[in-house]
Amino acid sequence: MPTRNRGEAAVDEVYAIVSARTPTQLAIALKWNRVPPNGPSTAGEWNRIADSLVRKHHSTEAEAARILAYANVAAFDAQIDCFTTKFEWWVARPFQVDSRIAPLVAFVAPNHPSYPSSHSCVSSAMGAVLADAFPSERRGLDALVEEAGMSRVYAGIHYRFDIVAGQAIGRRAAAKALAGSLEDHFDEIE
């Protein structure tokens, strides 16, 4: 968690990004803003990515079920840790701290604390599980996790430190899920 001076620098960074947002940054923010009813949730989008990789790599049904189970267990475990942390720290969002920062019109300004980014918690958890399942895709998945996280800064609704903390939570949840065993349960359906 940042100190007060670092917090001010974080607000200044978000303002600088939002006030000079590039067309590419705008496109990234909008790409990762798919929320129901106009699109899937964050986990839903990552499940689409998982489905695409399962098909691309010709995974068996049992492999696909195992990958999706681990990814979703990790994502929802990360969400629990994320929201526990949010309500422990109660960090105001950039637009709540500096009135010059306006979230993108396409975004509904979240009414829960900023730190950590739940989008990053889920993205990192699912991305890490998918990278474990498909090591040849790791670089692209890591890039998607980073892009998904930064989309929130580009939109003016998170600080960079929210993203970093969310990604750490997601990676821990993925490691925990991957350390568990679903093998016995899946052997029964093979």
FENVENHU-V538854 format. One record per backbone hydrogen bond with DSSP energy under -1.0 kcal/mol. NH is the residue of the N-H (numbers start at 1). CO is the residue of the C=O. Records with the same first field share a line. If there is no record, write none. Layout:
NH: CO + CO
This chain:
7: 3
8: 4
9: 5
10: 6
11: 7
12: 8
13: 9
14: 10
15: 11
16: 12
17: 13
18: 14
19: 15
26: 22
27: 23
28: 24
29: 25
30: 26
31: 27
32: 28
33: 30
38: 35
45: 41
46: 42
47: 43
48: 44
49: 45
50: 46
51: 47
52: 48
53: 49
54: 50
55: 51
56: 52
57: 53
58: 55
59: 54
64: 60
65: 61
66: 62
67: 63
68: 64
69: 65
70: 66
71: 67
72: 68
73: 69
74: 70
75: 71
76: 72
77: 73
78: 74
79: 75
80: 76
81: 77
82: 78
83: 79
84: 80
85: 81
86: 82
87: 83
89: 85
90: 86
96: 93
97: 93
98: 94
101: 98
104: 155
107: 104
114: 91
117: 162
121: 117
122: 118
123: 119
124: 120
125: 121
126: 122
127: 123
128: 124
129: 125
130: 126
131: 127
132: 128
133: 129
134: 130
137: 134
138: 135
141: 137
142: 138
143: 139
144: 140
145: 141
146: 142
147: 143
148: 144
149: 145
150: 146
151: 147
152: 149
154: 150
155: 151
156: 153
157: 152
163: 159
164: 160
165: 161
166: 162
167: 163
168: 164
169: 165
170: 166
171: 167
172: 168
173: 169
174: 170
175: 171
176: 172
177: 173
178: 174
179: 175
186: 182
187: 183
